[in-house]
Amino acid sequence: MSTPESTNYDGACTCGHVRYRMTTKPLFVHCCHCRWCQRESGASFALNAMIEADRVQLLQGAVEVVNTPSLSGKGQKISRCPQCRIAVWSNYAGAGDAVRFVRVGTLDEPDRLPPDIHIFTASKQPWVVLGPDTPAVEEYYEASQMWPADSLARRAQMPL
């Protein structure tokens, strides 16, 4: 368990073979409602914490990287537990290996990372009701307009 001051976010796959730690808060947290994420997650949306890959430490086990197609046509690499097959993070072609999209649901305390934005809401399930306090866009957005200044500064330091 973390303390309120803790910047670590620990997580694991379902069987516990893979354990990891995010050593800082993420850059930004997406709640994606696109049909592609709905299919891949088997749910109404995917909740992903974007973070620099070097800020994610593998504490135990190993992941198996599965190359899969993506809506952009550029593909994504999904890192899964080789035993229970749970996806713990992805890397998308746009950011390459520099940024991981950590599955918030695999964190020990997923409630610590609510979404910063809802994206692709044009295809969200009609019965999903979004609260008024979190920005929501029909498709995507400009990071320069939505991300906090510290996340933009971190992004500027990344080798993309």
C-alpha positions as semicolon CSV with decimal commas, in nm:
position;residue;x (nm);y (nm);z (nm)
1;M;0,000;0,000;0,000
2;S;0,115;0,352;-0,068
3;T;0,100;0,658;0,148
4;P;-0,060;0,983;0,030
5;E;0,290;1,123;-0,033
6;S;0,397;0,821;-0,237
7;T;0,464;0,868;-0,604
8;N;0,493;0,495;-0,665
9;Y;0,208;0,310;-0,827
10;D;0,245;-0,069;-0,805
11;G;0,053;-0,316;-1,013
12;A;0,036;-0,675;-1,132
13;C;-0,132;-0,915;-1,365
14;T;-0,412;-1,135;-1,233
15;C;-0,197;-1,435;-1,140
16;G;0,080;-1,221;-0,985
17;H;0,359;-1,352;-1,209
18;V;0,421;-0,998;-1,338
19;R;0,461;-0,714;-1,089
20;Y;0,562;-0,363;-1,187
21;R;0,600;-0,016;-1,042
22;M;0,539;0,325;-1,193
23;T;0,795;0,545;-1,015
24;T;0,618;0,876;-1,078
25;K;0,270;0,997;-1,153
26;P;0,173;0,943;-1,516
27;L;0,186;1,212;-1,780
28;F;-0,189;1,190;-1,841
29;V;-0,468;0,936;-1,799
30;H;-0,696;0,857;-2,094
31;C;-1,036;0,698;-2,072
32;C;-1,080;0,587;-2,433
33;H;-1,426;0,503;-2,562
34;C;-1,327;0,406;-2,918
35;R;-1,467;0,082;-3,058
36;W;-1,116;-0,059;-3,088
37;C;-1,053;-0,021;-2,712
38;Q;-1,399;-0,158;-2,640
39;R;-1,315;-0,471;-2,839
40;E;-0,968;-0,516;-2,690
41;S;-1,079;-0,463;-2,331
42;G;-1,411;-0,642;-2,360
43;A;-1,557;-0,343;-2,175
44;S;-1,709;-0,005;-2,253
45;F;-1,375;0,177;-2,245
46;A;-1,004;0,141;-2,171
47;L;-0,834;0,339;-1,895
48;N;-0,465;0,395;-1,965
49;A;-0,201;0,592;-1,775
50;M;0,057;0,734;-2,015
51;I;0,406;0,734;-1,866
52;E;0,766;0,734;-1,980
53;A;0,884;0,376;-2,029
54;D;1,192;0,431;-1,813
55;R;0,962;0,517;-1,521
56;V;0,805;0,171;-1,527
57;Q;1,009;-0,090;-1,342
58;L;0,947;-0,459;-1,384
59;L;0,968;-0,589;-1,026
60;Q;0,892;-0,956;-1,090
61;G;0,841;-1,189;-1,383
62;A;0,863;-1,103;-1,749
63;V;0,618;-0,978;-2,007
64;E;0,549;-1,121;-2,347
65;V;0,515;-0,854;-2,615
66;V;0,240;-0,923;-2,867
67;N;0,230;-0,716;-3,183
68;T;-0,128;-0,637;-3,277
69;P;-0,301;-0,422;-3,536
70;S;-0,443;-0,084;-3,437
71;L;-0,699;0,153;-3,581
72;S;-0,421;0,386;-3,701
73;G;-0,273;0,103;-3,908
74;K;0,062;0,146;-3,731
75;G;0,005;-0,131;-3,479
76;Q;0,067;-0,156;-3,109
77;K;0,278;-0,373;-2,883
78;I;0,078;-0,519;-2,596
79;S;0,284;-0,644;-2,302
80;R;0,109;-0,940;-2,141
81;C;0,177;-1,184;-1,863
82;P;0,291;-1,506;-2,034
83;Q;0,092;-1,712;-1,782
84;C;-0,249;-1,546;-1,731
85;R;-0,231;-1,340;-2,056
86;I;-0,346;-1,016;-1,888
87;A;-0,232;-0,700;-2,066
88;V;-0,037;-0,474;-1,830
89;W;0,070;-0,203;-2,075
90;S;0,094;-0,114;-2,442
91;N;0,326;0,086;-2,664
92;Y;0,171;0,258;-2,964
93;A;0,357;0,344;-3,283
94;G;0,314;0,722;-3,236
95;A;0,524;0,734;-2,919
96;G;0,717;0,416;-2,990
97;D;0,897;0,250;-2,704
98;A;0,937;0,578;-2,513
99;V;0,583;0,583;-2,367
100;R;0,388;0,305;-2,202
101;F;0,012;0,306;-2,174
102;V;-0,030;0,127;-1,842
103;R;-0,366;-0,043;-1,787
104;V;-0,497;0,138;-1,480
105;G;-0,708;-0,164;-1,384
106;T;-0,389;-0,364;-1,322
107;L;-0,274;-0,125;-1,049
108;D;-0,304;-0,232;-0,687
109;E;-0,487;0,096;-0,622
110;P;-0,654;0,192;-0,950
111;D;-0,870;0,454;-0,777
112;R;-0,559;0,672;-0,743
113;L;-0,564;0,742;-1,117
114;P;-0,903;0,865;-1,238
115;P;-0,918;0,981;-1,599
116;D;-0,784;1,324;-1,694
117;I;-0,989;1,314;-2,014
118;H;-1,247;1,102;-2,196
119;I;-1,154;1,052;-2,562
120;F;-1,344;0,918;-2,864
121;T;-1,673;0,983;-2,688
122;A;-1,850;0,988;-3,026
123;S;-1,845;0,607;-3,004
124;K;-1,899;0,565;-2,630
125;Q;-2,176;0,336;-2,519
126;P;-2,494;0,544;-2,484
127;W;-2,559;0,424;-2,130
128;V;-2,217;0,541;-2,005
129;V;-2,275;0,872;-1,829
130;L;-1,976;1,105;-1,805
131;G;-1,940;1,343;-1,514
132;P;-1,916;1,716;-1,574
133;D;-1,578;1,758;-1,400
134;T;-1,363;1,563;-1,648
135;P;-1,302;1,697;-2,000
136;A;-1,452;1,490;-2,281
137;V;-1,383;1,512;-2,655
138;E;-1,554;1,341;-2,947
139;E;-1,224;1,220;-3,093
140;Y;-0,874;1,323;-2,986
141;Y;-0,715;1,648;-2,861
142;E;-0,398;1,857;-2,861
143;A;-0,177;1,772;-2,564
144;S;-0,059;2,134;-2,552
145;Q;-0,415;2,238;-2,471
146;M;-0,503;1,969;-2,215
147;W;-0,191;1,840;-2,039
148;P;-0,057;2,008;-1,725
149;A;0,264;2,210;-1,765
150;D;0,480;1,955;-1,579
151;S;0,366;1,674;-1,811
152;L;0,436;1,888;-2,118
153;A;0,786;1,958;-1,983
154;R;0,847;1,586;-1,928
155;R;0,719;1,511;-2,280
156;A;0,961;1,768;-2,426
157;Q;1,250;1,572;-2,269
158;M;1,148;1,242;-2,426
159;P;1,321;1,098;-2,733
160;L;1,021;1,060;-2,965
